Amino acid sequence: MVETYQLFQYESCPFCYRVRQFLEVNGIDLEFRDTLLDVDARSELMEGGGRTSVPCLRIQRGPQVLWLYESLDIIGYLGTRFGV
Ligand SMILES: N[C@@H](CCC(=O)N[C@@H](CS)C(=O)NCC(=O)O)C(=O)O
């Protein structure tokens, strides 16, 4: 099933940097939501994921929405999905 992604993150977070580096190296393009600069993004993360910790990957799979925390889990998940 087709999935769409948003990465909730912010610039100075080292764990977010780790995920952004992985995306860049592998040429994966997805939408970023900055939880420091965008109060709506922070609220959305809190309401959807249950906590404001970043990075968090919002996965939209049809009507289903999943919130995946932990930088290494996010990298592992996207690595599998994108075959890298
Ligand atoms: N083990 C986590 C660490 C994530 C983490 O500590 N993120 C910090 C920012 S660098 C954070 O979100 N702190 C605020 C909070 O937990 O609400 C990972 O690898 O993603």
The ligand as an ORCA input file, in Angstrom:
! r2SCAN-3c Opt
* xyz 0 1
  N      16.612      8.043     21.410
  C      15.946      9.090     20.724
  C      16.362     10.435     21.335
  C      15.460     11.566     20.877
  C      15.671     12.822     21.714
  O      16.236     12.787     22.822
  N      15.171     13.940     21.177
  C      15.203     15.189     21.902
  C      15.728     16.314     21.006
  S      17.421     16.117     20.617
  C      13.813     15.590     22.303
  O      12.894     15.446     21.539
  N      13.655     16.102     23.540
  C      12.411     16.713     23.943
  C      11.366     15.735     24.377
  O      11.695     14.567     24.639
  O      10.202     16.139     24.444
  C      16.240      9.008     19.235
  O      17.255      8.400     18.852
  O      15.435      9.518     18.426
*
